[in-house]
Amino acid sequence: MRDTDYATLISEVVLPLEDGEEARLERIRVKALGQEEIRLSWWKNGNIVPRPLDLSEDALWKLIAKGITDGVLCRP
């Protein structure tokens, strides 16, 4: 799991996009706030892209459904 000065990754799901890009739905613990949050992120070549994640409505629903199925959006 990833751990940065900002947050610790708790769980994630990945939706492959075109050209090897990925949309990720992540449950993270934000260190400064001491709380769990949900993050949508865009990844390219294994690196996070510091830009908004734009998805079609169909892709967004797929990512949300995968997040529910894999427990990212469900409380343990």
N, C-alpha and C positions, 0 to 999 in steps of 0.2 A: 504494500500500500504506500501511496505517496504521502510524504510529510514535509511541509514547508513551514516557514516562519508564520505564514498566514493561517494555514489550516491543515488538518489531518483528514485524509480520505477514509471514510468508513466503508462505503460500498458504492458500486457503480454498475451501470449497464451501458453497452456500446451499440450504436446503430451504424453500420458501415454505410458510407455515402460514396459518391462518385470519386474517381481518381485517388482512392486510398484514404480519403478524408473520413472523419468519424464525428458523429454527434454523441455526446455523452450526457447522461443524467446521473448526477453524483450526490450522495449524501456525505456532507463534510462536517467536521467540528471546527468552527471558527474560534481560534485560540483567544483572541482579544475579547470576544463576547462570551466565551464559554458555553456556546449553544450550537445545536445541530441546525444546519440549513441545507436546502436543496439547490444545486447549481446545474444549469444547462451550459455545456461548453462545446466548443468546436475545436477539433484536433486535426492537424495535418502533418504527415511525416513524423508521427510520434511526439509532436510538440503542440501545446495549447496555442490557439490563435487568439490574440487579445482583441477580438472583434465580436460583434453580436453573432449569435447563431441564428441563421435564417433557414427555416425548414418549410416544406410544403405541409399542408394540414394533415395529409396522409402520413407523412414521415413523423410528424409530431405525435400523432395518435399511436403509431407503432412504438415510438420511444417510451411514451407513457405506459402503454400496455406491458412492454417489456420490464419497465421499472416496477410495476405492480407485481407481475409474475415472479420476478427475481428478488422481490423484497426491498428494493431501494425506497419505494414510496409507502411501505407498510412498516408500522412500528413493530419492533421485535417483541 
